[in-house]
Amino acid sequence: MNYTVITGASVGLGDVFARRFAQEGRNLILVARRKDKLDQLAQELGQTCRVQVHALAMDLAKPGAGTELARRISDAGWAVQGLINNAGFGDRGAFVELPIDRQLNMIQLNVGTLVELSHSLLPSMLLQPEPFIINVASTAAFQAGPRMAVYYATKAFVLSFSEALHEELKGKVAVSALCPGPTATEFASEAHMTNTMLFKVGVMSAQHVVDIGLRKRRRAIVVAGLLNRITVFLTKLSPRSLTRKIAGLLQM
């Protein structure tokens, strides 16, 4: 029996990914910190979609959490076919003023755990039919982001890492970087961004982002939404000195 692992599964994009895969008849391993929401979602999907759903409550921002999660999956004998590295968070503010512990946790969750989990699960995934990885990056990956310096840098890493794995594993594992722009999830409130210009125009629904990500999951880079694709295209044409100034203004 094959499973798809989804991190950050209790809310937002992770919740929608879980529902979409359950509707496809895929068995799931759902991972997040909030055990109550996770258990409720697992029970709902198991009953309504008649799939096997396991809920693992873990804080993936802790060092070594990715490796520990992979060990728990292996010890349970669950074969992993798909991996959605969705867990992550951002925070807005001047780098020097934001708590360093929170910023280091952001690096660990957005980057460290994603790498650990991918490295630990890939050997067994290579034995499964049509394995795939979707790493949730962001349109933030395409430029530097003043007032969100660490978050933008983590997503640039996710994009580069995903592109490299896409080439390394071509024909073996489909690896994709999903790059949404502003999306209607808890992210904005957690990152203290609800009042920014960025989240006042062009906000997409989580359902739309997931639909695009799944439909195009064999592509190396998937930028969700026409407006976001235009923005990324213009970013590539513009001097980096200009794109970082614009990004900073959008975070004001």
Secondary structure as GFF3:
##gff-version 3
##sequence-region A 1 252
A	DSSP	beta_strand	2	7	.	.	.	ID=ss1
A	DSSP	alpha_helix	12	23	.	.	.	ID=ss2
A	DSSP	beta_strand	27	32	.	.	.	ID=ss3
A	DSSP	alpha_helix	35	49	.	.	.	ID=ss4
A	DSSP	beta_strand	53	57	.	.	.	ID=ss5
A	DSSP	alpha_helix	65	76	.	.	.	ID=ss6
A	DSSP	beta_strand	79	85	.	.	.	ID=ss7
A	DSSP	alpha_helix	100	107	.	.	.	ID=ss8
A	DSSP	pi_helix	108	113	.	.	.	ID=ss9
A	DSSP	alpha_helix	114	125	.	.	.	ID=ss10
A	DSSP	beta_strand	132	136	.	.	.	ID=ss11
A	DSSP	three_ten_helix	139	142	.	.	.	ID=ss12
A	DSSP	alpha_helix	149	168	.	.	.	ID=ss13
A	DSSP	beta_strand	174	179	.	.	.	ID=ss14
A	DSSP	alpha_helix	187	190	.	.	.	ID=ss15
A	DSSP	three_ten_helix	197	199	.	.	.	ID=ss16
A	DSSP	alpha_helix	206	215	.	.	.	ID=ss17
A	DSSP	beta_strand	221	223	.	.	.	ID=ss18
A	DSSP	alpha_helix	226	237	.	.	.	ID=ss19
A	DSSP	alpha_helix	240	250	.	.	.	ID=ss20
###
